[in-house]
Amino acid sequence: MKFRLQRVLDLRHAQEKIAQQELATRQQDYQAVLGRLDQLLEDESTLFELIKRQEGSSIYLPKIQHLYTYSAELSRELSEQEVKRQESLDQVEQQREAVKECWQRRRMLEILQAKADVEFKEMVGKEEQDQLDELVLFSFTESSFPPPGEKGR
């Protein structure tokens, strides 16, 4: 017996697979954002080390201005990257919820399918039992009441 909602179940499987692929893509995007953020933090750390080494020595004023301009640009980019990180994390969490919802809908249909299988097996078992009961009853009535030409044997 074919499960009458099999097409829907197949669709739910496909939706779940697509949602999982989308989650993987969003997680990769999130990792890329984290990598960029780490790179910017490393650049900032390197810049601060360079500034520290320059503090005790005589420094060329345009060079200091350039370093501080670069530092300000790094800070701005770090802020933007932090916003992107949070947005990306939110998207990952939303997609996780979507995957969870797809899984729940698919699982619900699988439970219905399992119940339908059990009900079908019970129905077949009952029909088989009814047929066996009829066969036994028929055998009993045949042996109790012989056909009309065999009374004297």
DSSP file (Angstrom, degrees, kcal/mol; ACC not computed):
  #  RESIDUE AA STRUCTURE BP1 BP2  ACC     N-H-->O    O-->H-N    N-H-->O    O-->H-N    TCO  KAPPA ALPHA  PHI   PSI    X-CA   Y-CA   Z-CA
    1    1 A M              0   0    0      0, 0.0     2,-0.4     0, 0.0   119,-0.0   0.000 360.0 360.0 360.0 132.1    0.0    0.0    0.0
    2    2 A K        -     0   0    0      1,-0.1     2,-0.3     2,-0.0     0, 0.0  -0.702 360.0-112.3 -89.2 137.4    1.3    3.4   -0.9
    3    3 A F    >   -     0   0    0     -2,-0.4     3,-1.9     1,-0.2     4,-0.2  -0.523  22.7-141.2 -66.7 125.1    1.2    6.2    1.6
    4    4 A R  T 3  S+     0   0    0     -2,-0.3     3,-0.3     1,-0.3    -1,-0.2   0.714 100.0  48.9 -69.6 -18.5   -1.3    8.6    0.2
    5    5 A L  T 3> S+     0   0    0      1,-0.2     4,-2.5     2,-0.1    -1,-0.3   0.084  75.2 116.8-102.4  23.2    0.8   11.6    1.4
    6    6 A Q  H <> S+     0   0    0     -3,-1.9     4,-2.9     1,-0.2     5,-0.2   0.882  73.2  52.9 -60.9 -39.8    4.0   10.3   -0.1
    7    7 A R  H  > S+     0   0    0     -3,-0.3     4,-2.4    -4,-0.2    -1,-0.2   0.910 110.3  47.8 -62.6 -40.8    4.3   13.2   -2.5
    8    8 A V  H  > S+     0   0    0      2,-0.2     4,-2.6     1,-0.2    -2,-0.2   0.916 111.7  50.3 -64.9 -42.3    4.0   15.6    0.4
    9    9 A L  H  X S+     0   0    0     -4,-2.5     4,-2.3     2,-0.2    -2,-0.2   0.914 110.4  49.5 -62.3 -42.8    6.6   13.7    2.4
   10   10 A D  H  X S+     0   0    0     -4,-2.9     4,-2.2     1,-0.2    -1,-0.2   0.904 110.6  50.8 -61.9 -40.8    8.9   13.7   -0.6
   11   11 A L  H  X S+     0   0    0     -4,-2.4     4,-2.8     2,-0.2    -2,-0.2   0.911 109.0  50.9 -61.7 -43.1    8.4   17.5   -0.9
   12   12 A R  H  X S+     0   0    0     -4,-2.6     4,-2.5     2,-0.2    -2,-0.2   0.882 108.4  52.2 -63.7 -38.0    9.2   17.9    2.8
   13   13 A H  H  X S+     0   0    0     -4,-2.3     4,-2.3     2,-0.2    -1,-0.2   0.936 111.6  46.7 -60.7 -45.5   12.4   15.9    2.4
   14   14 A A  H  X S+     0   0    0     -4,-2.2     4,-2.4     2,-0.2    -2,-0.2   0.906 111.8  50.4 -64.2 -42.3   13.4   18.2   -0.5
   15   15 A Q  H  X S+     0   0    0     -4,-2.8     4,-2.5     1,-0.2    -1,-0.2   0.906 110.6  49.8 -62.4 -41.6   12.5   21.3    1.4
   16   16 A E  H  X S+     0   0    0     -4,-2.5     4,-2.4     2,-0.2    -1,-0.2   0.912 110.2  50.2 -64.6 -41.3   14.6   20.2    4.4
   17   17 A K  H  X S+     0   0    0     -4,-2.3     4,-2.2     2,-0.2    -2,-0.2   0.919 111.7  47.9 -63.2 -43.3   17.5   19.4    2.2
   18   18 A I  H  X S+     0   0    0     -4,-2.4     4,-2.5     1,-0.2    -2,-0.2   0.909 111.2  51.1 -63.5 -42.0   17.4   22.8    0.6
   19   19 A A  H  X S+     0   0    0     -4,-2.5     4,-2.2     1,-0.2    -1,-0.2   0.885 109.8  50.1 -63.4 -38.5   17.1   24.5    4.0
   20   20 A Q  H  X S+     0   0    0     -4,-2.4     4,-2.3     2,-0.2    -1,-0.2   0.891 110.2  49.9 -67.3 -38.8   20.1   22.5    5.2
   21   21 A Q  H  X S+     0   0    0     -4,-2.2     4,-2.2     2,-0.2    -2,-0.2   0.911 110.7  49.7 -64.9 -41.0   22.1   23.6    2.1
   22   22 A E  H  X S+     0   0    0     -4,-2.5     4,-2.6     2,-0.2    -2,-0.2   0.896 109.3  52.3 -63.9 -39.6   21.1   27.2    2.8
   23   23 A L  H  X S+     0   0    0     -4,-2.2     4,-2.4     2,-0.2    -2,-0.2   0.921 108.4  50.6 -61.7 -43.5   22.2   26.9    6.4
   24   24 A A  H  X S+     0   0    0     -4,-2.3     4,-2.1     2,-0.2    -2,-0.2   0.903 110.9  49.4 -61.2 -40.9   25.6   25.6    5.3
   25   25 A T  H  X S+     0   0    0     -4,-2.2     4,-2.3     1,-0.2    -2,-0.2   0.928 111.6  47.8 -63.9 -45.1   25.9   28.6    2.9
   26   26 A R  H  X S+     0   0    0     -4,-2.6     4,-2.3     1,-0.2    -2,-0.2   0.862 110.1  52.4 -66.4 -34.4   25.0   31.0    5.6
   27   27 A Q  H  X S+     0   0    0     -4,-2.4     4,-2.4     2,-0.2    -1,-0.2   0.888 109.0  50.2 -67.6 -37.5   27.5   29.4    8.0
   28   28 A Q  H  X S+     0   0    0     -4,-2.1     4,-2.2     2,-0.2    -2,-0.2   0.910 110.4  50.1 -64.7 -41.1   30.2   29.7    5.4
   29   29 A D  H  X S+     0   0    0     -4,-2.3     4,-2.2     2,-0.2    -2,-0.2   0.914 110.3  50.3 -61.4 -42.3   29.3   33.4    5.0
   30   30 A Y  H  X S+     0   0    0     -4,-2.3     4,-2.5     1,-0.2    -2,-0.2   0.911 109.5  50.5 -62.6 -42.9   29.5   33.8    8.8
   31   31 A Q  H  X S+     0   0    0     -4,-2.4     4,-2.5     1,-0.2    -1,-0.2   0.879 109.0  52.4 -64.2 -36.8   32.9   32.2    8.9
   32   32 A A  H  X S+     0   0    0     -4,-2.2     4,-2.4     2,-0.2    -2,-0.2   0.911 109.6  48.7 -64.3 -42.0   34.1   34.5    6.1
   33   33 A V  H  X S+     0   0    0     -4,-2.2     4,-2.5     2,-0.2    -2,-0.2   0.916 111.5  49.7 -63.6 -42.9   32.9   37.5    8.1
   34   34 A L  H  X S+     0   0    0     -4,-2.5     4,-2.7     2,-0.2    -2,-0.2   0.902 109.7  51.7 -63.0 -39.8   34.7   36.2   11.2
   35   35 A G  H  X S+     0   0    0     -4,-2.5     4,-2.2     2,-0.2    -2,-0.2   0.921 110.7  47.4 -61.9 -43.7   37.8   35.6    9.2
   36   36 A R  H  X S+     0   0    0     -4,-2.4     4,-2.3     2,-0.2    -2,-0.2   0.901 111.7  51.1 -63.9 -40.8   37.7   39.2    7.9
   37   37 A L  H  X S+     0   0    0     -4,-2.5     4,-2.4     1,-0.2    -2,-0.2   0.916 109.8  49.6 -63.0 -43.6   37.1   40.5   11.4
   38   38 A D  H  X S+     0   0    0     -4,-2.7     4,-2.3     2,-0.2    -1,-0.2   0.900 110.1  51.6 -61.4 -40.6   40.1   38.5   12.7
   39   39 A Q  H  X S+     0   0    0     -4,-2.2     4,-2.6     2,-0.2    -2,-0.2   0.910 110.1  48.6 -63.6 -42.4   42.3   39.9    9.9
   40   40 A L  H  X S+     0   0    0     -4,-2.3     4,-2.6     2,-0.2    -2,-0.2   0.907 110.8  50.3 -65.3 -40.5   41.2   43.5   10.8
   41   41 A L  H  X S+     0   0    0     -4,-2.4     4,-2.3     2,-0.2    -1,-0.2   0.886 111.1  49.5 -64.0 -37.5   41.9   42.9   14.5
   42   42 A E  H  X S+     0   0    0     -4,-2.3     4,-2.5     2,-0.2    -2,-0.2   0.917 110.6  49.9 -66.1 -43.0   45.3   41.5   13.6
   43   43 A D  H  X S+     0   0    0     -4,-2.6     4,-2.4     1,-0.2    -2,-0.2   0.911 111.1  49.7 -60.4 -42.5   46.0   44.6   11.4
   44   44 A E  H  X S+     0   0    0     -4,-2.6     4,-2.5     2,-0.2    -2,-0.2   0.912 110.4  49.8 -63.8 -42.7   45.0   46.8   14.2
   45   45 A S  H  X S+     0   0    0     -4,-2.3     4,-2.0     2,-0.2    -2,-0.2   0.912 111.0  49.3 -62.3 -43.0   47.2   45.0   16.7
   46   46 A T  H  X S+     0   0    0     -4,-2.5     4,-2.2     1,-0.2    -2,-0.2   0.898 110.7  51.2 -62.6 -41.1   50.2   45.3   14.2
   47   47 A L  H  X S+     0   0    0     -4,-2.4     4,-2.5     1,-0.2    -2,-0.2   0.916 109.1  49.6 -62.9 -44.3   49.5   49.0   13.8
   48   48 A F  H  X S+     0   0    0     -4,-2.5     4,-2.5     1,-0.2    -1,-0.2   0.865 109.5  52.0 -65.5 -35.5   49.4   49.6   17.6
   49   49 A E  H  X S+     0   0    0     -4,-2.0     4,-2.2     2,-0.2    -1,-0.2   0.919 110.0  49.3 -63.8 -43.2   52.7   47.7   17.9
   50   50 A L  H  X S+     0   0    0     -4,-2.2     4,-1.4     1,-0.2    -2,-0.2   0.909 111.5  48.7 -62.6 -42.6   54.2   50.0   15.2
   51   51 A I  H  X S+     0   0    0     -4,-2.5     4,-1.1     1,-0.2    -1,-0.2   0.905 109.4  52.9 -64.9 -41.1   52.9   53.1   17.0
   52   52 A K  H >X S+     0   0    0     -4,-2.5     4,-0.6     1,-0.2     3,-0.6   0.911 108.7  49.5 -60.4 -43.0   54.3   51.9   20.3
   53   53 A R  H 3< S+     0   0    0     -4,-2.2     4,-0.3     1,-0.2     3,-0.3   0.813 111.9  49.5 -66.3 -29.0   57.8   51.4   18.8
   54   54 A Q  H >< S+     0   0    0     -4,-1.4     3,-0.6     1,-0.2    -1,-0.2   0.670  91.0  80.5 -83.1 -17.5   57.6   54.9   17.3
   55   55 A E  H << S+     0   0    0     -4,-1.1    -1,-0.2    -3,-0.6    -2,-0.2   0.858  93.6  45.0 -63.7 -37.3   56.6   56.7   20.5
   56   56 A G  T 3< S+     0   0    0     -4,-0.6    -1,-0.2    -3,-0.3     2,-0.2   0.678 107.8  66.0 -81.8 -16.3   60.1   56.8   22.0
   57   57 A S  S <  S-     0   0    0     -3,-0.6     2,-0.4    -4,-0.3    -3,-0.0  -0.531  98.7 -86.3-102.7 169.0   61.9   58.0   18.9
   58   58 A S        -     0   0    0     -2,-0.2     2,-0.4     1,-0.0    -1,-0.1  -0.598  52.7-159.7 -74.1 132.3   61.7   61.1   16.9
   59   59 A I        -     0   0    0     -2,-0.4     2,-0.5    -4,-0.1    -1,-0.0  -0.874  21.7-116.3-121.5 146.4   58.9   60.7   14.5
   60   60 A Y    >>  -     0   0    0     -2,-0.4     4,-1.7     1,-0.1     3,-0.8  -0.704  27.1-136.5 -79.2 122.5   58.0   62.4   11.3
   61   61 A L  H 3> S+     0   0    0     -2,-0.5     4,-2.4     1,-0.3     5,-0.2   0.847 100.9  52.0 -55.5 -44.6   54.7   64.2   11.8
   62   62 A P  H 3> S+     0   0    0      0, 0.0     4,-2.5     0, 0.0    -1,-0.3   0.865 107.7  54.7 -61.8 -32.8   53.1   63.2    8.5
   63   63 A K  H <> S+     0   0    0     -3,-0.8     4,-2.5     2,-0.2    -2,-0.2   0.918 108.7  47.3 -65.5 -42.1   53.9   59.6    9.3
   64   64 A I  H  X S+     0   0    0     -4,-1.7     4,-2.7     2,-0.2     5,-0.2   0.918 112.1  50.2 -64.1 -43.2   52.1   59.8   12.6
   65   65 A Q  H  X S+     0   0    0     -4,-2.4     4,-2.3     1,-0.2    -2,-0.2   0.910 110.9  49.3 -60.9 -41.4   49.1   61.5   10.9
   66   66 A H  H  X S+     0   0    0     -4,-2.5     4,-2.6    -5,-0.2    -2,-0.2   0.915 110.9  49.9 -63.7 -43.2   49.1   58.7    8.3
   67   67 A L  H  X S+     0   0    0     -4,-2.5     4,-2.4     1,-0.2    -2,-0.2   0.915 113.0  45.8 -62.3 -43.9   49.2   56.0   11.1
   68   68 A Y  H  X S+     0   0    0     -4,-2.7     4,-2.3     2,-0.2    -1,-0.2   0.847 111.8  51.7 -71.0 -32.7   46.3   57.6   13.0
   69   69 A T  H  X S+     0   0    0     -4,-2.3     4,-2.3    -5,-0.2    -2,-0.2   0.926 111.8  47.1 -65.3 -43.8   44.3   58.0    9.8
   70   70 A Y  H  X S+     0   0    0     -4,-2.6     4,-2.6     1,-0.2    -2,-0.2   0.892 110.9  52.3 -63.6 -39.0   44.8   54.4    9.1
   71   71 A S  H  X S+     0   0    0     -4,-2.4     4,-2.4     2,-0.2    -2,-0.2   0.905 109.4  48.9 -62.4 -42.6   43.9   53.5   12.7
   72   72 A A  H  X S+     0   0    0     -4,-2.3     4,-2.3     2,-0.2    -2,-0.2   0.902 111.5  49.7 -64.8 -40.4   40.7   55.5   12.4
   73   73 A E  H  X S+     0   0    0     -4,-2.3     4,-2.7     2,-0.2    -2,-0.2   0.909 110.6  50.0 -64.8 -41.9   39.9   53.7    9.1
   74   74 A L  H  X S+     0   0    0     -4,-2.6     4,-2.7     2,-0.2    -2,-0.2   0.906 110.1  50.7 -61.4 -41.8   40.6   50.3   10.7
   75   75 A S  H  X S+     0   0    0     -4,-2.4     4,-2.2     2,-0.2    -2,-0.2   0.908 111.3  47.9 -63.2 -42.0   38.3   51.2   13.6
   76   76 A R  H  X S+     0   0    0     -4,-2.3     4,-2.3     2,-0.2    -2,-0.2   0.929 113.4  47.0 -64.2 -44.6   35.5   52.2   11.2
   77   77 A E  H  X S+     0   0    0     -4,-2.7     4,-2.7     1,-0.2    -2,-0.2   0.872 109.9  54.0 -66.4 -35.9   35.9   49.0    9.2
   78   78 A L  H  X S+     0   0    0     -4,-2.7     4,-2.3     2,-0.2    -1,-0.2   0.912 108.4  49.8 -62.1 -42.2   36.0   47.0   12.4
   79   79 A S  H  X S+     0   0    0     -4,-2.2     4,-1.8     2,-0.2    -2,-0.2   0.931 112.5  46.5 -62.5 -45.3   32.7   48.6   13.4
   80   80 A E  H  X S+     0   0    0     -4,-2.3     4,-2.4     1,-0.2    -2,-0.2   0.909 112.3  50.6 -62.3 -42.0   31.1   47.8   10.1
   81   81 A Q  H  X S+     0   0    0     -4,-2.7     4,-2.4     1,-0.2    -1,-0.2   0.861 107.1  54.0 -66.9 -34.5   32.5   44.3   10.2
   82   82 A E  H  X S+     0   0    0     -4,-2.3     4,-2.1     2,-0.2    -1,-0.2   0.886 108.6  49.2 -66.2 -38.0   31.0   43.7   13.6
   83   83 A V  H  X S+     0   0    0     -4,-1.8     4,-2.5     2,-0.2    -2,-0.2   0.923 111.8  48.8 -64.6 -44.4   27.6   44.8   12.3
   84   84 A K  H  X S+     0   0    0     -4,-2.4     4,-2.8     1,-0.2    -2,-0.2   0.886 109.2  53.7 -62.3 -37.9   28.0   42.4    9.4
   85   85 A R  H  X S+     0   0    0     -4,-2.4     4,-2.6     2,-0.2    -1,-0.2   0.929 110.1  46.2 -62.1 -44.9   29.0   39.6   11.9
   86   86 A Q  H  X S+     0   0    0     -4,-2.1     4,-2.4     2,-0.2    -2,-0.2   0.910 113.6  48.5 -65.8 -41.9   25.9   40.2   13.9
   87   87 A E  H  X S+     0   0    0     -4,-2.5     4,-2.2     2,-0.2    -2,-0.2   0.917 112.7  48.7 -62.9 -42.5   23.6   40.3   10.9
   88   88 A S  H  X S+     0   0    0     -4,-2.8     4,-2.3     2,-0.2    -2,-0.2   0.902 110.5  50.6 -64.7 -41.1   25.3   37.1    9.6
   89   89 A L  H  X S+     0   0    0     -4,-2.6     4,-2.3     1,-0.2    -1,-0.2   0.901 109.3  51.6 -63.0 -40.7   24.8   35.4   12.9
   90   90 A D  H  X S+     0   0    0     -4,-2.4     4,-2.5     1,-0.2    -2,-0.2   0.901 109.3  50.3 -62.2 -40.6   21.2   36.4   12.9
   91   91 A Q  H  X S+     0   0    0     -4,-2.2     4,-2.4     2,-0.2    -2,-0.2   0.892 109.1  51.5 -65.1 -39.0   20.7   34.9    9.5
   92   92 A V  H  X S+     0   0    0     -4,-2.3     4,-2.2     2,-0.2    -2,-0.2   0.928 111.3  47.5 -62.4 -44.3   22.4   31.7   10.6
   93   93 A E  H  X S+     0   0    0     -4,-2.3     4,-2.0     2,-0.2    -2,-0.2   0.896 111.0  50.8 -65.7 -40.1   20.0   31.5   13.6
   94   94 A Q  H  X S+     0   0    0     -4,-2.5     4,-2.0     1,-0.2    -1,-0.2   0.908 111.3  48.4 -62.6 -41.1   17.0   32.2   11.4
   95   95 A Q  H  X S+     0   0    0     -4,-2.4     4,-2.6     2,-0.2    -2,-0.2   0.863 107.0  55.9 -69.8 -34.2   18.0   29.4    9.0
   96   96 A R  H  X S+     0   0    0     -4,-2.2     4,-2.5     2,-0.2    -1,-0.2   0.911 108.2  48.7 -60.8 -41.1   18.6   27.0   11.8
   97   97 A E  H  X S+     0   0    0     -4,-2.0     4,-2.6     2,-0.2    -2,-0.2   0.897 109.9  51.6 -64.7 -39.5   15.0   27.7   12.9
   98   98 A A  H  X S+     0   0    0     -4,-2.0     4,-2.5     2,-0.2    -2,-0.2   0.913 110.5  48.3 -63.8 -41.8   13.8   27.1    9.3
   99   99 A V  H  X S+     0   0    0     -4,-2.6     4,-2.6     2,-0.2    -2,-0.2   0.916 111.6  50.3 -63.6 -42.3   15.7   23.8    9.2
  100  100 A K  H  X S+     0   0    0     -4,-2.5     4,-2.4     2,-0.2    -2,-0.2   0.912 110.9  48.8 -62.3 -42.4   14.2   22.8   12.5
  101  101 A E  H  X S+     0   0    0     -4,-2.6     4,-2.4     2,-0.2    -2,-0.2   0.913 111.4  49.4 -64.3 -43.0   10.7   23.7   11.3
  102  102 A C  H  X S+     0   0    0     -4,-2.5     4,-2.5     1,-0.2     5,-0.2   0.922 111.2  50.3 -61.3 -43.4   11.2   21.7    8.0
  103  103 A W  H  X S+     0   0    0     -4,-2.6     4,-2.9     1,-0.2    -2,-0.2   0.922 110.1  49.8 -61.0 -44.1   12.5   18.7   10.1
  104  104 A Q  H  X S+     0   0    0     -4,-2.4     4,-2.3     2,-0.2    -2,-0.2   0.913 111.8  47.7 -63.0 -43.1    9.4   18.9   12.4
  105  105 A R  H  X S+     0   0    0     -4,-2.4     4,-1.6     2,-0.2    -1,-0.2   0.910 114.8  46.0 -64.9 -41.1    7.0   19.0    9.4
  106  106 A R  H  X S+     0   0    0     -4,-2.5     4,-2.1    -5,-0.2    -2,-0.2   0.918 112.2  50.8 -66.0 -42.9    8.8   16.1    7.7
  107  107 A R  H  X S+     0   0    0     -4,-2.9     4,-2.3     1,-0.2    -2,-0.2   0.875 105.6  56.4 -63.4 -38.3    8.9   14.1   11.0
  108  108 A M  H  X S+     0   0    0     -4,-2.3     4,-2.2     1,-0.2    -1,-0.2   0.919 109.0  46.5 -60.3 -43.5    5.1   14.7   11.5
  109  109 A L  H  X S+     0   0    0     -4,-1.6     4,-2.5     1,-0.2    -1,-0.2   0.876 109.5  54.0 -67.3 -36.4    4.4   13.1    8.1
  110  110 A E  H  X S+     0   0    0     -4,-2.1     4,-2.4     2,-0.2    -1,-0.2   0.885 108.2  49.9 -64.4 -37.0    6.7   10.2    8.8
  111  111 A I  H  X S+     0   0    0     -4,-2.3     4,-2.5     2,-0.2    -2,-0.2   0.920 110.8  49.3 -65.8 -43.5    4.8    9.5   12.1
  112  112 A L  H  X S+     0   0    0     -4,-2.2     4,-2.5     1,-0.2    -2,-0.2   0.893 110.6  51.2 -61.2 -39.0    1.6    9.6   10.1
  113  113 A Q  H  X S+     0   0    0     -4,-2.5     4,-2.4     2,-0.2    -2,-0.2   0.919 109.5  49.3 -64.2 -43.4    3.1    7.2    7.6
  114  114 A A  H  X S+     0   0    0     -4,-2.4     4,-2.3     1,-0.2    -2,-0.2   0.905 111.6  49.2 -63.2 -40.8    4.1    4.8   10.3
  115  115 A K  H  X S+     0   0    0     -4,-2.5     4,-2.8     2,-0.2    -1,-0.2   0.910 110.1  50.9 -64.2 -41.6    0.7    5.0   11.9
  116  116 A A  H  X S+     0   0    0     -4,-2.5     4,-2.5     1,-0.2    -2,-0.2   0.896 109.5  51.1 -63.5 -39.2   -0.9    4.3    8.5
  117  117 A D  H  X S+     0   0    0     -4,-2.4     4,-2.5     2,-0.2    -1,-0.2   0.923 111.2  47.5 -62.4 -43.8    1.4    1.3    8.0
  118  118 A V  H  X S+     0   0    0     -4,-2.3     4,-2.4     2,-0.2    -2,-0.2   0.923 112.8  48.7 -63.8 -44.3    0.4   -0.1   11.4
  119  119 A E  H  X S+     0   0    0     -4,-2.8     4,-2.5     1,-0.2    -1,-0.2   0.901 111.5  49.9 -62.9 -40.6   -3.3    0.4   10.7
  120  120 A F  H  X S+     0   0    0     -4,-2.5     4,-2.7     2,-0.2     5,-0.2   0.926 111.1  48.4 -64.0 -44.4   -3.0   -1.3    7.3
  121  121 A K  H  X S+     0   0    0     -4,-2.5     4,-2.6     1,-0.2    -2,-0.2   0.890 111.8  49.9 -63.8 -38.8   -1.2   -4.2    8.9
  122  122 A E  H  X S+     0   0    0     -4,-2.4     4,-2.5     2,-0.2    -1,-0.2   0.915 111.3  49.0 -64.4 -42.1   -3.8   -4.5   11.6
  123  123 A M  H  X S+     0   0    0     -4,-2.5     4,-2.5     2,-0.2    -2,-0.2   0.926 113.0  46.5 -63.9 -44.7   -6.6   -4.4    8.9
  124  124 A V  H  X S+     0   0    0     -4,-2.7     4,-2.7     1,-0.2    -2,-0.2   0.918 112.6  50.9 -63.2 -43.1   -4.9   -7.1    6.8
  125  125 A G  H  X S+     0   0    0     -4,-2.6     4,-2.3    -5,-0.2    -2,-0.2   0.898 110.7  48.7 -60.9 -41.0   -4.3   -9.2    9.9
  126  126 A K  H  X S+     0   0    0     -4,-2.5     4,-2.6     2,-0.2    -2,-0.2   0.913 111.4  49.4 -65.7 -42.9   -8.0   -8.9   10.9
  127  127 A E  H  X S+     0   0    0     -4,-2.5     4,-2.5     2,-0.2    -2,-0.2   0.911 111.4  49.3 -63.2 -41.5   -9.1   -9.8    7.4
  128  128 A E  H  X S+     0   0    0     -4,-2.7     4,-2.5     2,-0.2    -1,-0.2   0.913 111.2  49.6 -62.5 -41.6   -6.8  -12.8    7.4
  129  129 A Q  H  X S+     0   0    0     -4,-2.3     4,-2.6     2,-0.2    -2,-0.2   0.907 110.2  50.7 -64.4 -40.9   -8.2  -13.8   10.8
  130  130 A D  H  X S+     0   0    0     -4,-2.6     4,-2.4     2,-0.2    -2,-0.2   0.913 111.0  48.6 -61.7 -42.8  -11.8  -13.5    9.5
  131  131 A Q  H  X S+     0   0    0     -4,-2.5     4,-2.3     2,-0.2    -2,-0.2   0.900 111.8  49.0 -65.3 -40.1  -10.9  -15.7    6.5
  132  132 A L  H  X S+     0   0    0     -4,-2.5     4,-2.7     2,-0.2     5,-0.2   0.911 110.4  51.2 -63.7 -42.0   -9.3  -18.3    8.7
  133  133 A D  H  X S+     0   0    0     -4,-2.6     4,-2.7     1,-0.2    -2,-0.2   0.918 111.1  48.0 -61.7 -42.8  -12.4  -18.2   11.0
  134  134 A E  H  X S+     0   0    0     -4,-2.4     4,-2.9     2,-0.2    -1,-0.2   0.902 111.5  50.7 -63.5 -40.7  -14.7  -18.7    8.0
  135  135 A L  H  X S+     0   0    0     -4,-2.3     4,-2.6     2,-0.2    -2,-0.2   0.915 112.2  46.0 -63.3 -44.1  -12.5  -21.6    6.7
  136  136 A V  H  X S+     0   0    0     -4,-2.7     4,-2.6     2,-0.2    -2,-0.2   0.918 114.1  48.8 -64.6 -43.5  -12.5  -23.3   10.1
  137  137 A L  H  X S+     0   0    0     -4,-2.7     4,-2.8    -5,-0.2    -2,-0.2   0.919 112.1  48.8 -62.4 -43.6  -16.3  -22.8   10.4
  138  138 A F  H  X S+     0   0    0     -4,-2.9     4,-2.3     2,-0.2    -2,-0.2   0.915 111.9  48.9 -62.4 -43.3  -16.8  -24.1    6.9
  139  139 A S  H  X S+     0   0    0     -4,-2.6     4,-2.2     2,-0.2    -2,-0.2   0.909 112.3  49.2 -61.9 -42.0  -14.6  -27.2    7.7
  140  140 A F  H  X S+     0   0    0     -4,-2.6     4,-2.1     1,-0.2    -2,-0.2   0.925 112.0  46.8 -64.8 -45.1  -16.6  -27.8   10.9
  141  141 A T  H  X S+     0   0    0     -4,-2.8     4,-2.0     1,-0.2    -1,-0.2   0.859 111.6  52.4 -68.1 -33.4  -19.9  -27.5    9.1
  142  142 A E  H  < S+     0   0    0     -4,-2.3    -1,-0.2    -5,-0.2    -2,-0.2   0.897 113.6  43.0 -66.1 -41.3  -18.7  -29.8    6.3
  143  143 A S  H  < S+     0   0    0     -4,-2.2    -2,-0.2    -5,-0.2    -1,-0.2   0.817 116.0  48.2 -77.8 -28.2  -17.6  -32.5    8.8
  144  144 A S  H  < S+     0   0    0     -4,-2.1    -2,-0.2     1,-0.3    -1,-0.2   0.860 119.2  36.7 -78.4 -36.5  -20.7  -32.1   11.0
  145  145 A F  S  < S-     0   0    0     -4,-2.0    -1,-0.3    -5,-0.2    -4,-0.0  -0.851  82.0-156.1-120.1  93.2  -23.2  -32.3    8.1
  146  146 A P        -     0   0    0      0, 0.0    -3,-0.1     0, 0.0     5,-0.1  -0.278  36.5 -86.2 -66.2 156.7  -22.0  -34.8    5.4
  147  147 A P    >   -     0   0    0      0, 0.0     3,-1.9     0, 0.0     4,-0.0  -0.206  48.5 -98.2 -60.2 156.5  -23.4  -34.3    1.9
  148  148 A P  T 3  S+     0   0    0      0, 0.0     3,-0.4     0, 0.0     0, 0.0   0.582 117.0  52.1 -61.0 -16.2  -26.8  -35.9    1.2
  149  149 A G  T 3  S+     0   0    0      1,-0.2     3,-0.2     2,-0.1     0, 0.0   0.412 100.2  63.6 -97.6   1.4  -25.6  -39.1   -0.5
  150  150 A E    X   +     0   0    0     -3,-1.9     3,-0.7     1,-0.1    -1,-0.2   0.048  61.7 113.4-116.0  27.0  -23.1  -40.2    2.2
  151  151 A K  T 3  S+     0   0    0     -3,-0.4    -1,-0.1     1,-0.2    -2,-0.1   0.833  73.8  52.1 -69.5 -33.3  -25.2  -40.9    5.2
  152  152 A G  T 3         0   0    0      1,-0.2    -1,-0.2    -3,-0.2    -2,-0.1   0.441 360.0 360.0 -89.8   1.3  -24.7  -44.6    5.5
  153  153 A R    <         0   0    0     -3,-0.7    -1,-0.2     0, 0.0    -2,-0.1   0.476 360.0 360.0 -73.5 360.0  -21.0  -44.9    5.4
